[in-house]
Each structure stands twice: as C-alpha cells, then as structure tokens.
Amino acid sequence: QVQLVESGGGLVQAGGSLRLSCAASGRTFSNYAMAWFRQAPEKEREFVAAISWSGGTTAYADSVKDRFTISRDDAKNTVALQMNSLQPEATAVYYCAADWNLNSNVATRRNAYDYWGQGTQVTVSS
C-alpha cells in the first residue's frame, strides 16, 4: 500500500504560479512512477504530467507543456508539480497517483495508476 497526500493548492490569479506537492508513505517510493491528474467540475479526470521511477522520463499533457514541471525527490518521498502561467481553465482538483512501474516509460491513462491521493483544489481567477 502507498498513501498519498497532496498539498499546495489554493486560489491564484491568472498568470500566477502554484507549486503542488505530494507526500508518499508506505512501500518503496522509488519503485513507483508518479503522476498528476486533474478533474474540473462535470469533466472527466485527465492526465497532466508523469515522471518515471528514475526521474529520467517525464510526460506532459499538451495543454500544460512548457508551463508545468513535474519533479521528484526520493530522499523525501515527494513529487512536485510546478505550475506557471496559470489560466482559469486550469481550475480543478489535482490528484497525485502512483504506478508500480520500473520501466523507463510512463503511463498517461488513469487505469495504469494503483494509488491515488484525496486531491487538492486549484482555483485560477480571471
């Protein structure tokens, strides 16, 4: 079992930045690929970004590429999502997810991830 707890959400004006963090506990964090998903009201949960177990591979949704950065710190069992140039369409609940995956690739589909956090709300005002 892996327990995931997100933090760092909040209210920000358009053009601003936020840094989300996800703290993991339980099984060996370094054996997991990690990802961020988000879900806006009345919409499906969608992929945002992912990072491989080694940190050597990252993937981003086209809508956030060049503005968001995912990173991990295995010494602290955390994964972060730096979000810059935020726009109102980024308003959503952001979820951290873990996938037992020692491959170099990362998954972008929801059902690849075994463990999920409770989410943190991000609201971007115009």
N, C-alpha and C positions, 0 to 999 in steps of 0.2 A: 504494500500500500504506500501511496505517496499522498501527502497532504499539501495542498497549495493554498496560499493566502496572498491575495493581491492588495496593493495599496498604491496611493499616489494619485487617485482620481480626484476630480473636482471641477470647478467652474472656471473657464478661461475665455478671454475674448478672442475673436477671430484674429489669426495671425500670431497668436501666442504659442507657448510651448508647455508641455507637461512631460513628466517622467514617471512612468508606471514601474512598479517593482513587484516581483512575485517571489515569495519565500517558500522554499520546499523543505519538507521534513519527511522522514521515513526511510525508504530504500535509497540505494546509492544514486545520488542525483546525477553524477557524471555519466551514468549509463542511459540517460534519457535525452532524446531530442525534446526541445521545448518550443512552444508556440503561443502566440496571442491570436485570439479571435475576438470579434465584437458582434453585438446584436443591438440594432436600433429598434425602437418601438414598431411592432407589427411587421418586422422583417425577419428573414432567416439569419441565423448566426453565420458570419462569414469570416474567412481566413484573413489575417492581417500580416503576420510575419512568423517565421520559424527559424530556429538555429539548431544545427546538428549537435550530437553529444560532444564532439570535439571542439565545436565552435568554428570549424573550418568551412562550413557551408551555411549560408543564410538564404532565405527566400522571402519575397515580399509580394503583397498584392499590388497590382499595377497602380491602384488608386493612392497608395502611400509611398511608393518607391521614390527615393531621393529626399523624402521628408521625414520618414521614420527610420529608426535604427534599433535593431534588437542586439542584445549582448548578454553574456552570461558570466558569472563569477562562481566557479565551482568551489572555491575555498569558503565562500559564504552561502552556498546553496541558493543562489538567487539568479533570476533572469530579469532583465530590464527592457523597457520599451521607451526610447526617447522619441517624443513626438513634437515636431516643429511645424511651423506654418499651419497651424490647425484651422480648419474651416468648419462651419456649422454641420456639414454632412458627416463629420466625424463623431457627432454626438451619439453615444451608445454606451451600453455596459460592456466593458472589456474583460475578457476571461483569459486566464493563463491555463495552459494544458500541457500534459506530459505524455510522451510516447516512448516506451521501451524500444530503443532503436539504435543499434551500434553500426548502422550503415552510414555511408557518407552523405546519402541523400536525406531530404526531409519531406514529410508529407504535408499537403495543404488541405486535405479533406478532413472533415470533423471526425469521422468514424475511425480514423487512424489513432486517435488520442484516447488513452485509457483513463486519465485522471484529469479532473477539472477543479478549478477554484470556484469561489462563490461570485466572483466578479466585482469590478469597481466601476462606478459611474463616471463618465466623462461627458461634460456638457460644454459646448462651444457656443458662445453667444455672438450674434452678428452685430 
